[in-house]
Amino acid sequence: MIQENLRNSNIGIIGSGSWATALSKILLENLPTIHWFVRNEENIELFRQYKNNPGYLRGVEFDTDRIRFSSDINAVAAECDTLVMAIPAAFLKDTLSQLTEVISGKFIVSGIKGLVPDEKMVIGEYLHSVYDVPYESIGILAGPCHAEEVALERLSYLTVACPDETKGLDFARKLQCNYIKARTSDDIWGTEYSSVIKNIIAIAAGIVHGLMYGDNFQAILISNAIQEIKRFVDAVHPVSRDIKSSVYLGDLLVTAYSQFSRNRTFGTMIGKGYSVKTAQLEMFMVAEGYYSSKTIREINQKYQVDMPICEAVYQILYMNRPPRKEIQKLTDKLS
């Protein structure tokens, strides 16, 4: 049911993948219309014709009369006071390079769980540094929430991290519906870095699954992983946080264990003997953890945090170390 007090909201979705599709579905539970940037004009026409996204989550049917599609990112940016970024991090820079509209005065929500590789920045930091968006106008959307389960309307929890509590609460209200519970946080750094690192951990979980390690070792891997995440986010941004809450631990668990996790799927293929290139070619969607494993390692040169799981993934993916030998070495470093 559309909430009367949200009717004046003007929100634009940037991206057309599975997560962008899921977020559009959620937002249309509360808003009469949304604007949606879809790069390919042909996909827009197919979307209008069949009432679903031709590339992702085809089971989700939309009332396309309530969607203002555009293949021009500037047209969407001009119309909206809130922009939701939902594209792979590796493509963010190229997508935003088309912008001529000034976005520094808008509220920008990042649903991206990755890093801008060349700049070695999390998304919020990049938006602030390059587009002059104040941190108080940046929201980080995180939590254990796969697009596929949103499509099925299975109960999920999301967290909006924003230094401005009012803005965070306002956007959280736009997400709240019968299958989404939305919470807020002010920890944009810890939330975003945790979201990035859990993708690397999920690749590790997939690798050990592909190597036929069992549930017992998976439990050891993940219990060590949350400690690894805590060490890193505490070093980068030392504030009080409960690492056991859903936005940190819950997101790690679902990404490491779920059948819908593309990072775990990618890791499983590597563990079964696929080359990195072959695994990437066979996957229809981007595994963010592949790019993040290299960038987190480079960022960690400054902090020197002990990160044996992330290091093992980097060695396997970028240094071509045999997965079995690298994981065997890792088993001696875990407790």
Secondary structure as the mmCIF struct_conf table of DSSP 4:
data_model
#
loop_
_struct_conf.conf_type_id
_struct_conf.id
_struct_conf.beg_label_comp_id
_struct_conf.beg_label_asym_id
_struct_conf.beg_label_seq_id
_struct_conf.end_label_comp_id
_struct_conf.end_label_asym_id
_struct_conf.end_label_seq_id
HELX_RH_3T_P HELX_RH_3T_P1 GLU A 4 LEU A 6
TURN_TY1_P TURN_TY1_P1 ARG A 7 ASN A 8
STRN STRN1 ILE A 11 ILE A 14
BEND BEND1 GLY A 17 GLY A 17
HELX_RH_AL_P HELX_RH_AL_P1 SER A 18 LEU A 27
TURN_TY1_P TURN_TY1_P2 LEU A 28 ASN A 30
BEND BEND2 PRO A 32 PRO A 32
STRN STRN2 ILE A 34 PHE A 37
BEND BEND3 ARG A 39 ARG A 39
HELX_RH_AL_P HELX_RH_AL_P2 GLU A 41 TYR A 50
BEND BEND4 LYS A 51 ASN A 52
BEND BEND5 PRO A 54 TYR A 56
TURN_TY1_P TURN_TY1_P3 ARG A 58 GLY A 59
HELX_RH_3T_P HELX_RH_3T_P2 THR A 64 ARG A 66
STRN STRN3 ILE A 67 SER A 70
BEND BEND6 SER A 71 SER A 71
HELX_RH_AL_P HELX_RH_AL_P3 ILE A 73 GLU A 79
BEND BEND7 ASP A 81 ASP A 81
STRN STRN4 THR A 82 MET A 85
BEND BEND8 ILE A 87 ILE A 87
HELX_RH_AL_P HELX_RH_AL_P4 ALA A 89 LEU A 96
TURN_TY1_P TURN_TY1_P4 SER A 97 GLN A 98
BEND BEND9 GLU A 101 GLU A 101
TURN_TY1_P TURN_TY1_P5 SER A 104 GLY A 105
BEND BEND10 LYS A 106 LYS A 106
STRN STRN5 PHE A 107 SER A 110
BEND BEND11 GLY A 114 GLY A 114
STRN STRN6 LEU A 115 VAL A 116
TURN_TY1_P TURN_TY1_P6 PRO A 117 LYS A 120
STRN STRN7 MET A 121 VAL A 122
HELX_RH_AL_P HELX_RH_AL_P5 ILE A 123 TYR A 131
HELX_RH_3T_P HELX_RH_3T_P3 TYR A 135 SER A 137
STRN STRN8 ILE A 138 ALA A 142
BEND BEND12 GLY A 143 PRO A 144
HELX_RH_AL_P HELX_RH_AL_P6 ALA A 147 ALA A 151
TURN_TY1_P TURN_TY1_P7 LEU A 152 GLU A 153
STRN STRN9 SER A 156 ALA A 161
BEND BEND13 PRO A 163 ASP A 164
HELX_RH_AL_P HELX_RH_AL_P7 GLU A 165 LEU A 175
STRN STRN10 CYS A 177 CYS A 177
TURN_TY1_P TURN_TY1_P8 ASN A 178 TYR A 179
STRN STRN11 ILE A 180 SER A 185
BEND BEND14 ASP A 186 ASP A 186
HELX_RH_AL_P HELX_RH_AL_P8 ILE A 188 GLY A 210
TURN_TY1_P TURN_TY1_P9 LEU A 211 MET A 212
HELX_RH_AL_P HELX_RH_AL_P9 ASP A 215 VAL A 236
BEND BEND15 HIS A 237 HIS A 237
TURN_TY1_P TURN_TY1_P10 ILE A 243 LYS A 244
BEND BEND16 SER A 245 SER A 245
HELX_RH_PI_P HELX_RH_PI_P1 SER A 246 GLY A 250
HELX_RH_AL_P HELX_RH_AL_P10 ASP A 251 TYR A 257
TURN_TY1_P TURN_TY1_P11 GLN A 259 PHE A 260
HELX_RH_AL_P HELX_RH_AL_P11 ARG A 262 GLY A 271
TURN_TY1_P TURN_TY1_P12 LYS A 272 GLY A 273
HELX_RH_AL_P HELX_RH_AL_P12 VAL A 276 GLU A 282
BEND BEND17 PHE A 284 MET A 285
HELX_RH_AL_P HELX_RH_AL_P13 GLU A 288 TYR A 303
HELX_RH_AL_P HELX_RH_AL_P14 PRO A 308 TYR A 318
BEND BEND18 MET A 319 MET A 319
HELX_RH_AL_P HELX_RH_AL_P15 PRO A 323 THR A 331
TURN_TY1_P TURN_TY1_P13 ASP A 332 LYS A 333
#
